């Protein structure tokens, strides 16, 4: 199996995959190079790799951007790059209806765009002639991950268990009216956790929200853009244009102790603090049912990130269970995150 991730988070993704696979009773070994932007997980029983992928759905993983069933990496001759690719595809018996050329999210990867462009049409033509690239192939997609001009690894993705975005990356355009680039983190979280056809219902005009640690207002801007009324909790100054909308009440208070006047629709929080402290604060909100949905970031330590995330999420699940609060909890390392993960919680009662 082949998983993409943010460069620098290979060890965290490897730890996650290994832990989840062992929990399912599977054995295997993760291999990666630091800063490579991907992890290979070699399953001891190659015949069962498709089943394991189904038991490890991409949406349930935190650090993975894409999930593929993969073939061994190829080292190519610069005089003839295409023949080994064709031979490996034909030998695999794979068929597919689309080909995606991708690179790791690194500067070296971006430099391969010219080569990929030159190879795309000839490869498609040759695979069509060999019957591998064809219509009505059940939506299967062939991915070519180019890590160098002479190094490529082939993988297959399947509808329903893959990212439909190139490289698993959601690239958003920064709205220039927003007061900070952090605004993109909340927008991406909504794309990730709230189905687009539910936005009008769950992100509706007139809803009430709280933004803890709001200043200067990057996340508040997203809430206001949806027409929500916002309690902006922060001792720092808020963006003047946001305040002029009349939808924001700025309270110079400590977000860790502030309590809402009634139940809100949304809680959002991008406070820079220890993940355990942020989690304890959000846990209090959820146990008290002070909001219906929440999006918040956990700033991670430099090492053992997977262990820290696991500890925080397990503690939250246990607290909600003990309080009798039913909830859906998801956590992802989003593209616009850096040294943090984004958590979404939706209360079900």
Buried (B, 14 or more C-beta within 10 A) or exposed (E): BBBBBBBBBBBBBBBBBBEBBEEEEBEBEBEBEEEBBBBBBBBEEEEEBBEBBEBBEBBEBBBBBBBBBBBEEBEBEEEEBBEBBBEBBEEBEBBBBEBBBBBBBBEBBEEBEEBBEEBEEEBEEBBEEBEBBEEEBEEBBBBBBBBBBEEBBBBBBBEEBBBEEBBBBBEEEEBEEBBBEBBBBBBBBBBBBBEEEEEEEBBEEEBBBBBBBBBBBBBBBBBBBBEBBBBBBBEEEBBEEBBEBEBBEBBEBEBBEBEBEEEBBBBBBBBEBEBEEBBBBBBBBBBEEBBBBBBBBBBBEEEBBBBBBBBBBEBBEEBBEEEEBEBEBBBBBBBBBEBBBBBBBBBEE
